[in-house]
């Protein structure tokens, strides 16, 4: 069904939306180098606003040896390493506190917890013998000490941090165990890291330069669902086509580096498919700074005026990003937002179809995913 108010502009992030997510490359690097899951993302995000990564994305430092020295220093921040360990302990405690009272995470107990009540007598004794036998067999088939995250996610509906974390783990296909390591993302096929973080160990030794280029190389590949949707939008008649904009936290590559001047194949260069391309390192601002969203709206209005149209309001724009922190200020400004979920980017295409009224998937994808 066509939307009541189709957007006049669609704003795309690049990495993690139109292109593959650098977070996948981070997860690969952590698994291959036996680094606790999410440490790299943790230390980069907690170094904001003036860590070397953030400064590079604002164009304040060059991508050179000095940057990599500073980036390596950020990655070996002992204070943040202690914070990371503390946060992992708290997260593990929350999951244990939630899971232990329900023992096996059975349906009755979890429903009762969600409702903040105790199981009724009928709940406790109403199961027929065949049902109890099946439940017992399931219990024996589970690995000792494991919890059913899929059951936990489906049956908890209150949206608390523990439930949401469990749902997130299930959606990404994570393996959950009571090992000393963190919950491991399954964006790769590598086994779960078993690096202990409960007892404070030395800060992991990370080669920031190697990590950086792994991330950049991965993000040169287009997303298999959103990028084709972008191509379909570009083929719309001009009378129906919304303004297409990119709003991306980017870096400026040295002029001599191949990434500064070419894509292989050339058709995979995302810049050629946008009416407006806003790169953080070129404008001196980065998401989630509210100023960059205002800047984007100003650029959209400059574009529409050149076409003889009327100003675009925030609520007439749809913004896609894979980072919730980047979506929040956009939503507060009035933009309609779509969260792109790692490993499930086709869902964002479905939401975009609903928002625009356009068919943006091929039939093969539609049949396999919907």
C-alpha positions in Angstrom: 0.0 0.0 0.0 1.3 3.4 -0.9 2.3 5.7 2.0 0.2 8.7 2.8 3.2 11.1 2.7 6.1 9.7 0.6 9.4 11.3 1.5 10.8 14.1 -0.6 14.4 13.1 0.3 16.1 9.9 1.4 19.4 10.2 3.3 21.7 7.2 3.4 24.7 6.4 5.5 27.4 4.6 3.6 29.4 2.1 5.7 27.0 -0.4 7.2 24.1 0.8 4.9 25.0 1.2 1.2 28.3 -0.6 1.8 29.3 -3.4 4.1 29.8 -2.5 7.7 33.4 -1.9 9.0 32.0 -3.4 12.3 32.2 -6.8 10.5 35.9 -6.2 9.8 36.4 -5.3 13.4 34.8 -8.5 14.6 37.0 -10.5 12.2 40.1 -8.8 13.5 39.1 -9.5 17.1 38.4 -13.2 16.4 41.6 -13.7 14.4 43.7 -12.0 17.0 42.1 -13.4 20.2 40.9 -10.0 21.3 37.7 -9.8 23.5 34.7 -9.1 21.5 33.6 -5.5 21.2 36.8 -4.1 22.8 37.8 -2.2 19.6 34.4 -0.6 19.1 34.2 0.2 22.8 37.5 2.0 22.9 36.9 3.9 19.7 33.5 5.1 20.8 34.6 6.0 24.3 37.5 8.0 22.9 35.0 10.5 21.6 34.8 13.4 21.0 38.5 14.0 20.6 40.0 10.6 20.0 42.2 10.2 16.9 39.4 8.3 15.1 36.9 11.1 15.6 39.5 13.8 14.7 40.3 11.9 11.4 36.6 11.8 10.5 36.3 15.5 11.1 39.3 16.1 8.9 41.4 17.6 11.7 44.3 15.2 11.2 45.8 13.7 8.1 45.8 9.9 7.5 49.5 9.5 8.0 52.0 8.0 10.4 51.1 10.5 13.1 47.5 9.5 13.0 48.4 5.8 13.4 50.6 6.6 16.4 47.7 8.4 18.0 45.2 5.7 17.0 47.4 3.0 18.5 47.7 5.1 21.7 43.9 5.3 21.9 43.5 1.6 21.4 45.9 0.9 24.4 44.1 3.2 26.8 44.4 1.5 30.2 41.6 3.5 31.8 39.2 2.5 29.0 40.4 -1.1 29.3 39.4 -1.1 33.0 36.0 0.4 32.1 35.5 -2.2 29.5 36.2 -5.0 32.0 33.9 -3.4 34.5 31.1 -3.0 32.0 31.4 -6.7 30.9 31.2 -7.8 34.6 28.0 -5.7 35.0 26.5 -7.0 31.8 27.2 -10.6 32.8 25.7 -10.1 36.2 22.5 -8.7 34.7 22.2 -11.7 32.4 22.8 -14.1 35.2 20.4 -12.3 37.5 17.8 -12.5 34.9 18.4 -16.1 33.8 19.0 -17.9 37.1 15.5 -17.5 38.6 14.0 -19.1 35.5 16.5 -22.0 35.5 16.1 -23.3 31.9 14.4 -20.2 30.6 11.1 -22.1 30.3 8.0 -20.4 28.7 5.9 -20.2 31.9 8.6 -18.6 34.1 9.6 -16.1 31.5 6.0 -15.1 30.8 5.5 -14.6 34.5 8.6 -12.5 34.9 7.5 -10.3 32.0 4.2 -9.8 33.7 5.9 -9.2 37.1 3.9 -12.0 38.6 4.5 -15.5 39.9 3.5 -18.6 37.9 0.0 -19.7 38.9 -0.7 -23.2 40.3 -2.3 -24.0 37.0 0.9 -22.9 35.3 2.9 -25.1 37.5 0.9 -28.3 37.2 -1.1 -28.1 34.0 1.5 -29.6 31.7 0.6 -33.1 30.5 3.2 -35.9 31.0 4.1 -35.9 27.3 4.9 -32.2 27.4 7.1 -32.7 30.5 8.9 -35.6 28.8 9.7 -33.4 25.8 10.9 -30.6 28.0 13.1 -33.0 29.8 14.6 -34.3 26.6 15.2 -30.7 25.5 17.0 -30.0 28.7 19.3 -33.0 28.3 20.2 -31.9 24.8 21.3 -28.5 26.0 24.9 -28.0 26.9 25.4 -27.8 30.6 25.1 -24.2 31.8 23.7 -22.9 28.6 20.6 -20.6 28.4 18.1 -20.4 25.6 18.5 -16.9 24.3 16.0 -17.4 21.6 13.4 -18.4 24.2 14.6 -15.4 26.4 14.2 -13.0 23.5 10.8 -14.2 22.3 9.2 -14.4 25.7 10.5 -11.2 27.4 8.4 -8.3 26.1 9.2 -5.5 28.6 12.1 -4.0 26.6 14.5 -3.8 29.5 18.3 -3.7 28.8 18.8 -7.4 29.6 15.9 -8.5 27.3 17.1 -6.2 24.5 20.6 -7.5 24.7 19.4 -11.0 24.5 17.2 -10.2 21.5 20.1 -8.5 19.9 22.3 -11.6 20.4 19.6 -13.8 18.9 19.1 -11.6 15.9 22.8 -11.7 15.1 23.0 -15.4 15.6 25.3 -15.1 18.6 26.5 -18.0 20.7 25.8 -17.6 24.4 27.9 -19.5 26.9 29.0 -19.1 30.5 32.6 -18.9 29.5 34.8 -16.2 30.8 34.8 -14.3 27.4 32.2 -11.9 26.2 29.1 -12.7 24.1 30.5 -13.1 20.6 28.9 -11.6 17.5 28.4 -14.0 14.6 29.0 -11.6 11.9 31.8 -13.9 11.1 32.2 -17.7 11.3 35.1 -17.6 13.7 34.7 -19.4 17.0 33.9 -17.4 20.1 36.8 -15.6 21.8 37.8 -17.2 25.1 40.0 -14.4 26.3 39.3 -13.9 30.0 38.3 -10.4 30.9 37.0 -11.0 34.4 40.6 -10.8 35.8 42.2 -7.7 34.5 44.8 -8.7 31.9 47.2 -6.4 30.0 45.6 -4.1 27.4 45.4 -6.0 24.1 48.2 -5.2 21.7 46.4 -4.0 18.5 48.1 -3.0 15.3 46.0 0.1 14.5 47.3 0.5 11.0 46.5 -3.1 10.0 43.0 -2.8 11.6 42.3 0.4 9.9 43.0 -0.9 6.4 41.0 -4.1 7.1 38.0 -1.9 7.9 38.5 0.3 4.9 38.9 -2.7 2.5 35.8 -4.4 3.8 33.7 -1.2 3.5 34.6 -0.9 -0.2 32.1 -3.7 -0.9 28.5 -2.8 -1.6 25.6 -4.2 0.5 23.7 -6.9 -1.4 20.3 -5.4 -0.6 20.5 -1.7 0.1 22.8 -0.8 -2.8 20.5 -2.4 -5.4 17.6 -0.5 -3.8 19.6 2.7 -4.3 20.1 1.8 -8.0 16.4 1.3 -8.4 15.7 4.7 -6.9 18.1 6.2 -9.3 16.1 4.8 -12.2 12.8 6.4 -11.2 11.4 9.1 -13.5 12.5 12.5 -12.3 8.9 13.5 -11.5 8.7 10.7 -8.9 12.3 10.4 -7.7 13.1 11.8 -4.3 16.3 13.7 -3.7 19.0 11.1 -2.8 21.6 12.2 -0.3 24.5 10.6 1.6 25.5 11.6 5.1 28.6 9.6 6.1 31.4 9.7 8.6 34.3 9.4 6.3 38.1 9.9 6.1 40.2 11.6 3.4 42.7 9.2 1.9 46.1 10.4 0.8 46.1 11.5 -2.9 48.6 8.8 -3.7 46.4 6.0 -2.3 44.2 4.0 -4.7 41.2 4.5 -2.4 41.3 8.2 -3.1 40.5 7.9 -6.8 39.0 4.6 -7.9 36.5 1.9 -7.1 36.6 -1.6 -8.7 34.3 -2.0 -10.4 33.6 1.8 -11.1 29.9 1.3 -10.8 30.3 0.4 -7.1 31.4 4.0 -6.3 28.5 5.2 -4.2 29.1 8.9 -4.8 27.8 8.8 -8.4 24.3 7.8 -7.2 23.6 10.7 -5.0 22.4 14.2 -5.6 24.2 15.4 -2.5 27.1 13.7 -0.8 28.1 15.0 2.7 31.4 13.6 3.9 32.2 14.4 7.5 36.0 14.9 6.9 35.2 17.4 4.2 32.7 19.5 6.3 34.5 19.3 9.7 31.6 17.7 11.5 30.6 14.1 12.1 27.6 12.2 13.3 26.0 12.3 15.9 26.8 16.1 16.2 23.3 17.7 15.6 25.0 20.4 13.5 25.7 18.0 10.7 22.0 17.1 10.4 21.1 20.7 10.2 23.8 21.1 7.6 22.3 18.2 5.6 18.9 19.8 5.6 20.3 23.1 4.4 22.0 21.3 1.5 18.8 19.5 0.7 17.0 22.8 0.5 19.7 24.4 -1.7 19.2 21.4 -4.1 15.4 21.7 -4.2 15.5 25.4 -4.8 17.8 24.9 -7.7 15.1 22.7 -9.1 12.4 25.3 -8.5 10.8 23.4 -5.6 9.8 24.4 -2.1 11.7 23.9 1.1 11.9 20.4 2.5 11.0 19.9 6.1 12.7 17.4 8.4 9.7 15.2 8.6 9.7 14.9 4.8 13.1 13.1 4.9 13.9 9.5 5.7 17.4 8.7 7.1 19.0 5.3 7.2 21.9 4.5 9.5 23.2 1.4 11.2 24.2 3.2 14.5 21.5 4.0 16.9 23.5 6.9 18.3 23.5 8.5 14.9 19.7 8.0 14.5 18.7 9.6 17.8 19.6 13.3 17.0 18.1 12.9 13.5 14.8 11.7 15.1 14.8 14.5 17.6 15.1 16.9 14.7 12.0 15.3 13.1 13.5 13.1 10.4 11.9 9.7 9.9 14.6 7.1 10.7 15.3 3.5 9.7 17.7 1.4 11.7 19.8 -0.9 9.5 20.6 -4.0 11.4 23.9 -5.8 10.8 23.2 -9.0 8.8 19.6 -8.1 8.2 19.9 -5.1 5.9 17.1 -6.4 3.7 14.7 -5.5 6.5 15.6 -1.8 6.1 14.8 -2.1 2.3 11.4 -3.4 3.3 10.8 -0.5 5.6 12.0 1.9 2.9 9.5 0.3 0.5 6.8 1.0 3.0 7.9 4.6 3.5 8.2 5.4 -0.3 5.6 3.1 -1.9 8.3 1.9 -4.4 9.3 -1.7 -5.1 13.0 -1.8 -4.3 13.7 -5.5 -4.1 13.9 -8.0 -7.0 11.4 -10.9 -6.9 14.1 -13.5 -6.0 15.0 -11.5 -2.9 11.4 -10.8 -2.0 10.5 -14.5 -2.1 13.5 -15.6 -0.1 13.3 -12.9 2.6 9.6 -12.1 3.1 
